Amino acid sequence: MTRDALTNPLPPVEVALCIGCERNTTAPVPIRWIQSTSGPGATLYGCPTCAPKLTPGPTPDHMVTRRR
């Protein structure tokens, strides 16, 4: 272990609400993305336990943009 590994600040912890069990998780898995008509969309997350049981939907990575 190096000194930098011990003294550098910790990376921020991402916490999200699981849409399956409705508990906070520190290891969120993106499940689906909901488009909003009046602003940016929202990503819904699941915990690692619930994620395999939830039906996935489109995420921002899956969205196809139309070329003109």
N, C-alpha and C positions, 0 to 999 in steps of 0.2 A: 504494500500500500504506500502511496506517495503522500507527501505533505499536502499537495494540491487537492487530492481526493478527500482529505479530512477537513480542509479549511475553506473550500469553495462553497458558495451558497447552494442549497438544495434546489432542484428544479421545482417549479410550481406543480402542485398536485391538482389534477383535474377531477372534479367531483360532479356527478350528474345523477339525476333521478332515474331509476330503472322503470320502464313502462310496464314491466311484468309484475314485479313484486312491490313496486312503489317504495323502494328503499334507496337511500343514497349509496352510490358505488364509487370507488376510487379507480376502478378499471372499466370505464364505460366503453361499450361496443356500439357503434352507430347502427341503428336498425332501419330507420326511414327518415325522410326529409319532407316537411310540409311546407308548401309554397304559400306565402302570404300575399294578399293583394295590396296591402298598404305599407309594406316594408320588407325587410329581409326575412327569409324563411327560417324555420326552426328545425333542428335536428333532434330526433327522439333517440334515446339511448336505452340499452339494456345492460344488465350485469352479466358477467361471464356464465353464471348459472342459468339465467333465463334466456339469454340470447339464442341458443339453439332451438328453443321452443317457440320463439316469436316469429311471425311471418315478416320477412324482410320486404322493404319497399324501396323506392328509388332514393338514392342519396345524391348529394351534389356532384359526386364523381360520376354518377350514372346518367346525369341529365345531358341530353343532346341539344346542342344549340343549332339553330337554323342559320345556314349561310345565305347571304343575299347576293 
